[in-house]
Amino acid sequence: MPDVVIRPSTPGAGLPALTTPPPKPKTNWGTWIAYAIVLVVLLGGAGYAYRDQIKARLPASWRALLHLDAANAKQSATQVARAHVGIDMATTKIDLIDGRYVVLGELINTGTAPGSTRRLKLVFRAGDQVLAERAMPLIEGPIPPGARRSFSLPLDEPPSGATNIVPTVD
């Protein structure tokens, strides 16, 4: 028999005895959370921007469940029931009657509900410069929608140099 015997090596015989496990892949949760937040914000913004189109496409049962029809009815009811009382500038003037200045004019309600006034505010101007402002009680009303009401209010001692008087009502 030969003095030297060559035998095949056993698998793994030349490796070191201690080995390190392969590194685990890192999961970056912060990045995923940031992506989720950005996605939620984008979807929320798109939903807000297109809310009318989304409401129109929802089934009636969903609109009732979400109370969308009640909110629209409440909003339109408040828009319908508004008064808007103002001065008709075409018919308003200041005349000298019996030695006193008198503001003569008409109030008009362009709203959809009866309205009234509390005071007349006059701004006295000389060109672009405001000389003075005065507020006087003018209680008129209720004035029905689309109706007009005449008023007459004496004006004591307007400021000297006033070339333009701008009336408004509250």
Residue pairs with C-beta under 8 A, 6 or more apart in sequence:
47 54
55 63
55 68
58 66
58 68
63 69
80 112
80 113
81 112
81 113
82 111
82 112
82 113
83 109
83 111
83 112
83 113
83 114
83 115
83 116
83 143
83 145
84 109
84 110
84 111
84 115
85 107
85 108
85 109
85 111
85 115
85 116
85 117
85 141
85 143
85 169
86 107
86 108
86 110
86 168
86 169
87 105
87 106
87 107
87 108
87 167
87 168
87 169
88 105
88 106
88 107
88 108
88 148
91 105
91 106
92 103
92 104
92 105
92 106
92 167
93 103
93 104
93 105
94 101
94 102
94 103
94 104
94 155
94 165
95 101
95 102
95 104
96 102
100 154
100 155
100 156
101 154
101 155
101 156
101 158
102 152
102 153
102 154
102 155
103 120
103 122
103 151
103 152
103 153
103 154
103 155
103 167
104 150
104 151
104 152
105 150
105 151
105 167
106 148
106 149
106 150
106 151
107 117
107 140
107 143
107 148
107 149
107 150
107 151
107 169
108 143
108 147
108 148
109 115
109 143
109 144
109 145
109 146
109 147
110 145
110 146
111 145
112 145
113 145
114 141
114 142
114 143
114 144
114 145
115 141
115 142
115 143
116 139
116 140
116 141
116 142
116 143
117 138
117 139
117 140
117 141
117 169
117 170
118 137
118 138
118 139
118 169
118 170
119 135
119 136
119 137
119 138
119 169
119 170
120 135
120 136
120 137
120 138
120 151
120 153
120 167
120 168
120 169
121 133
121 134
121 135
121 167
121 168
121 169
121 170
122 133
122 134
122 135
122 136
122 155
122 165
122 166
122 167
123 130
123 132
123 133
123 165
123 166
123 167
123 168
124 130
124 131
124 132
124 133
124 134
124 158
124 159
124 162
124 164
124 165
125 131
125 162
125 163
125 164
125 165
125 166
126 161
126 162
126 163
126 164
127 163
127 164
131 159
131 161
131 162
132 159
132 162
135 170
136 153
138 151
138 153
138 169
140 149
140 151
141 149
143 149
158 165
